[in-house]
């Protein structure tokens, strides 16, 4: 495959102050490489990845409710509180008959206690609430994952659009430069005819005016190219190094699939729609969890404790095991409010999905018709460009023979410049429309048909 290299306008601007001999060709940047750079550095992708990690952490948080809670602690207390002193000496196994004396009971000496505790609790049944929360967390994580895919596709399309716009800006520079060269050549021819007495002086003046206009257009085209490359660099995460882009050869493939099948594919493939479906499922699980909070709960617990007068020992230990059944009879309406809130969130998720379906259908239609229109415009522009080139050639011959005026020639040259730009614009609009259609159908990850950079 023949690859055509286009020098990055940004690189030329950065190196403008250096001697031409010292300039080196910037590295190549293909469209696929540009998409990869954006996927790694674009802030939108970074935000989506962070949200996905947050959602996955929610799964572990919900799963922890199924597991026992185990803890340990070490406490030091020194006190003359009578109740504390009595109980501590009893727990430490150091209680004696002398500790029952009234003076010692009422006015105990300072009592030191080092308490080492290890315990566990386990909610073995909560009417299914934890299971519902876990299922909701899993569907929320799935929604976040699909939303990340959607963000990556959206950023990839931004790269495609900016990449082709940068190439178009360079092509406009080339087209404008070619038009300027034609205008200068014709201006020389007009002045030669004026000098030979075969044309009026106004012919040369008109040609000079057109040359000045083309020069202004060349300056504007150069400025537009700098802006286009800066926009592309921004989408790539603020790319600071100069780069060179690769011009595509050929054209995008013709879309033969009917509109109805593309709309059906969008409903099945688009990651944002799949994310919306998962959000509905997650909201439903929240409703279940809220209702299950009304049910009874059963838990077990175990505890072991060592009480010592010194850190190294000298005391006694004890243990406790038990089970607890609990049901909340009144909570001031908190659970009912939670269920109402979950139902409202479910309704919002369902409405959001319906709206997303409608927007997806509209986007597919817009992209489909834009692709069809760009393909037709490209074909028509090719025919018109060929005819305009032939018309200009004939007009120049007739001008040399004195059969037409300089205005006729200048008009035809302007028409040729316009058709050259139209031809280039229609090609890149076609490439962009092809990518937009694949984005609308949720298939931008696949390579485009045709030959591309």
C-alpha positions, 0 to 999 in steps of 0.5 A: 500500500502506498503511504503518503506522508503529510508534514504536520503544520504544528511542527513547521510552526515550532521550527520556524525560527530554526535554520531549514537544514536543522529541521528533522522530519517529525515522527509519523502518527497514524489514525490508529496510533492517535486513537491509542494515545487518546485512550491512554491520556484523554481526561474523559477516558481517565474519568470513565476508568476511575468510575469503573474502578469505583463501581467494582469496589462497590461489589467488594463492599456489598460482598463484605456483608456476607462475611463475618466481621472479626476484630481485636483490641487492646485497652489500658485502664487505671481507675479508682472507680469502685464498680470498675475495681470490683469487676476488674479484679473479678475478671482478672481472677484476683478477687479475695475475701479481703476485697469484700471489706466495706472500706475496700469496696467503697474506696478501692486503691487504683486498679490497673487493667490490660484488656485484650479482646478478640471477637467476631460477628456474622449476619447469617440472614437478613431477609435477602437484603445483602444479596440484593445489594450485591446484585445491584452492585454487580449490575452497576459495575456492568453499567460503568464498564459499558459506559467506559466503552461508550466513552472510549468510542466517543473519544475515538470519534473525536480523534477521527474527526480532528485527525481528518480536519487537520489533514483537510486543513493541510490539503486546503493549504496545498490547494490554496498554494496551487491556486496562488501559483496559477494566479501568479502565472496568469498575472505574468501572462496578463502583464506580458499582453499589456506590455505587448499592447494586446490588453488594457492596463486594467487587465494586469491590475485585475490579475494583481488584485486576485494574486493579493486575494489568494495570498491572504487566503494562503495566510488564513489557510496556514492559520487554520492548519495550526489551529486544527493540529492544536485541537488534535493535540488537545484531544490526544491529552495535550500532545506536546511533540510535533507529529506527521499525519498519514493521508488516507488513500482510496475512499470509505466503503459504500454502506449497503445495509438498509437503515432498519438493520442499522437501527436494530444493530444500534439497539443491540450494540451501543454500549451506552444503551447497554449501560442504561439497561444495567442501570435499570437492573441495578435500580430494581435491585435497590428496590428489592433491598429496600423492601427486604429491610422490613424482614427479620435478621439473624446473627451470631457473635463470639468473643474472647477476652483476657484481663491482666493487671500487667501487660505481660499477664497475671490475670484471667480470660473469659469467652462468650458466644451467642445468637441474636434475632432482630426485627425492627417494628418502627423506624419513623418511616425511614425504610418506606422512604428508602423504598420510595426513593429506589422506585423513583430512581428505577423510574428515572432509569427506565425513562432515561433508557427510553430517551436514549433509544430515541436519541440513538435512532435519530443519531443513526438516521443522521449519520446514515443520511450524512454518509450517503450525502457525503458519498454522492457529493464526492462523486459529483465533485469529481465530475465537476472538477474535471469539467471545471479544469477543462473549462479553464484550459479552454478559457485560457486558450481563448484569452490568449487569442483575445476572444475573452476578457481577463474577468472571464479567466479570473472567474474560471480560476476562482471556480477551479479553486472552489471545486478543488476545495469542494473535492477535498472537503467532500472526501474528508466529510465522507471519512468522518461520516463513515466514522460517525455512522459506526459510532451511532451503531456502536461499532466504532471499534471496528476498522472502517471499510476502504483504505485508511491511515 
